[in-house]
Amino acid sequence: RSGQRLTIEQLCNASRPISIFIQAPDGSDAGDMDLSCHNRYDISPTSRGDYKLTGQECEKADAWRGNYRFRVSVR
């Protein structure tokens, strides 16, 4: 629904930074897409529709292998 708060945050080890990219329901970038290590976002208010989230290893940090976790909450 519109008017909510979308929070996304990395939960794992900070020595393995990730970048989270967010696409709004209208296809526009809802977050900062400059390829920095963005591992937390708050989007408020949200728009009506589905957001697309993509997580990946941060390209500006040292390379690493393994798993990562992030939490998504909408209120």
SVG drawing of the C-alpha trace seen along z (x, -y; Angstrom):
<svg xmlns="http://www.w3.org/2000/svg" viewBox="-2 -9 42 28">
<polyline fill="none" stroke="black" stroke-width="0.4" points="0.0,0.0 1.0,-3.6 2.1,-5.6 4.0,-2.8 7.6,-2.6 9.9,-0.1 13.1,0.7 15.9,2.9 19.1,3.7 22.0,6.1 22.2,8.6 25.5,10.4 29.1,9.5 29.9,5.9 33.3,7.1 31.3,8.6 29.5,5.4 26.7,5.7 24.8,3.3 21.0,3.3 19.3,1.9 15.6,0.9 13.3,0.4 10.0,-1.4 6.7,-0.1 6.8,-2.6 10.3,-1.3 12.3,-4.2 15.2,-3.9 13.9,-4.1 17.4,-4.2 20.8,-5.6 22.2,-3.7 25.8,-4.9 27.2,-1.4 28.4,-2.3 28.0,0.1 24.5,-0.6 23.4,2.0 20.5,0.1 17.5,-1.9 14.4,-3.5 11.8,-4.5 8.9,-6.5 6.3,-7.0 6.0,-4.1 4.1,-4.0 1.3,-1.5 2.6,1.6 5.5,4.0 9.1,3.0 12.0,5.0 15.0,5.6 18.4,6.8 21.3,7.6 24.9,8.2 28.5,8.1 29.5,4.4 31.7,3.6 33.7,0.9 34.8,3.2 37.3,6.0 36.1,9.2 34.6,11.9 32.7,15.1 29.9,16.4 26.3,15.8 24.6,12.6 21.3,11.9 19.2,8.9 15.8,8.1 12.9,6.4 10.1,4.9 7.0,2.9 4.9,1.1"/>
</svg>
